[in-house]
Amino acid sequence: MGDTSRERYAVVSCHVERPLDDAVWARFSALQELRPGGFAVAALMRPADAASGEDEAVWLERAREAAARGPLGHHTHWTAPGHARPTRDGAGKRVLAEGARLRELGLAPTLFCGGGWYTDAEVADACAELGYVDCTLRAARPPYLSPGELWASFEAPARIRLPSGRVLPVIPTTHSLGDLARALVRRGPLPGVVHAYLHDTDLLDRRRRAVLRTVLALLARRSRPTDLDELARTIGPAAPEIAWNDVARF
């Protein structure tokens, strides 16, 4: 991929939060097949929720399809399929349990993103134990978080030294689809690595689908399209190491 000090890179991920909704899944599958702007869209998939009666067999079939088209990630909704942030302790244990189950199913996710952008030291440690690259860190505070709600902030790929001593590689999420559209229209500055994200439900809206195709085509003119796995392999070992306390935010 060349010298990262002279090239700009861009990656795209999708939070696949309704993988068993046939209409949503059809739109997401079409997006991955289309590869707009030349981007292999990473599927950050919420596992099937047994407590809600979700069909794990159908979920697994779709996860395998997504993994054949691009990078595969693990996306945890802590409380329920429709409730992203946790309401009780044990978030790190949930990540470990879900990660173990994904491996039992024969999957090998390489990425992680916490639902509602939630993370804490135990979650981060679970991600490191599972060998994930974490995408939960944000370049800017999620606007809907109330004061005092935990999140993590950084703007560029890094290696986070955790309180346990483990090191967690991270590729922060830098732009929502709307943020990216505004930056490109204004021809504002872009970071050396752009990580744009969307939700699978965004794809139900025809206007948003059109905006997505246009925005990614414009992004590809200003930054080199790649995917999260390739980016992690290329720049991960050279990324700076920083302490957990320097990224944790309230």
Secondary structure, 3 states (H helix, E strand, C coil): CCCCCCCCEEEEEEEECCCCCHHHHHHHHHHHHHCHHHCCCEEEECCCCHHHCCCHHHHHHHHHHHHHHCCEEEEECCCECCECCCCCCCHHHHHHHHHHHHHHCCCCCCEEEEHHHCCCHHHHHHHHHHCCEECCCECCCCCCCCCCCCEEECCCCEEEECCCCCEEEECCECEEHHHHHHHHHCCCCCCCEEEEEEEHHHHHCHHHHHHHHHHHHHHHHHCEECCHHHHHHHHHHHCCEEEHHHCEEC
